[in-house]
């Protein structure tokens, strides 16, 4: 039985590593979006876009996670994306201020 558990845990570990890789790729894409937001003078938070993402992911869900779990997970992902975008914008602003000196 222990061997069986270890095999499943190894599979979970592999999925976790892939999730982390994909989350980091998503963060890199969010950083690129932040650069466009700076040049277009757009706000970091786009509630309409966030609602669309949440709605899409809830509809795409095939379980076993329920809708509430998907909403919580993606709510956190969106919050972290905003944090990444904030950091990018702050770094761009600091660089701009430094160039102005």
C-alpha positions in Angstrom: 0.0 0.0 0.0 2.8 2.4 0.9 4.3 1.9 -2.6 1.0 2.8 -4.2 0.7 6.0 -2.1 4.3 7.0 -3.0 3.5 6.5 -6.7 0.5 8.8 -6.4 2.4 11.3 -4.4 5.1 11.3 -7.1 2.5 12.0 -9.7 1.1 14.8 -7.5 4.6 16.3 -7.1 5.0 16.3 -10.9 1.7 18.0 -11.4 2.7 20.6 -8.7 5.9 21.4 -10.5 4.0 21.8 -13.8 1.4 24.1 -12.0 4.3 26.2 -10.6 5.9 26.5 -14.1 2.5 27.6 -15.6 1.8 30.0 -12.7 5.2 31.6 -13.3 4.5 31.8 -17.0 1.2 33.5 -16.2 3.0 36.0 -14.0 5.5 36.8 -16.8 2.5 37.4 -19.1 0.9 39.6 -16.5 4.1 41.6 -16.3 4.0 42.2 -20.0 0.4 43.4 -19.7 1.5 45.8 -16.9 4.0 47.3 -19.3 1.2 48.0 -21.8 -1.0 49.4 -19.0 1.8 51.9 -18.1 2.1 53.1 -21.7 -1.6 53.3 -22.1 -2.1 54.9 -18.7 -4.5 52.1 -17.7 -5.3 51.1 -14.1 -3.8 47.9 -12.7 -7.2 46.4 -11.8 -9.7 45.6 -14.5 -12.7 44.3 -12.7 -14.5 43.4 -15.9 -11.6 41.3 -17.1 -11.3 39.6 -13.7 -15.0 38.8 -13.7 -14.6 37.4 -17.2 -11.7 35.2 -16.1 -13.5 33.9 -13.1 -16.7 33.2 -15.1 -14.7 31.4 -17.8 -12.8 29.2 -15.4 -15.9 28.2 -13.5 -17.5 27.2 -16.8 -14.4 25.4 -17.9 -14.2 23.4 -14.7 -15.0 19.7 -15.0 -14.3 18.9 -11.3 -13.7 17.4 -8.9 -13.1 20.9 -7.6 -16.4 22.7 -7.0 -17.2 26.2 -8.3 -16.3 27.8 -4.9 -12.9 26.2 -4.9 -12.2 27.4 -8.5 -13.3 30.9 -7.5 -11.0 31.0 -4.5 -8.0 29.6 -6.4 -8.4 32.0 -9.3 -9.2 34.9 -7.0 -5.8 34.3 -5.4 -4.1 33.9 -8.8 -5.6 37.2 -10.0 -4.5 38.9 -6.7 -1.0 37.7 -7.3 -1.1 38.9 -10.9 -2.1 42.4 -9.7 0.8 42.3 -7.2 3.2 41.4 -10.1 1.8 44.2 -12.2 2.1 46.7 -9.3 5.7 45.8 -8.9 6.4 46.2 -12.6 4.7 49.6 -12.7 6.5 50.7 -9.6 9.9 49.7 -11.1 9.1 51.5 -14.3 8.1 54.6 -12.4 11.3 54.5 -10.3 13.4 54.1 -13.4 11.5 57.0 -15.1 12.1 59.2 -12.0 15.8 58.2 -11.9 16.1 59.2 -15.6 14.5 62.5 -14.9 17.1 63.4 -12.2 
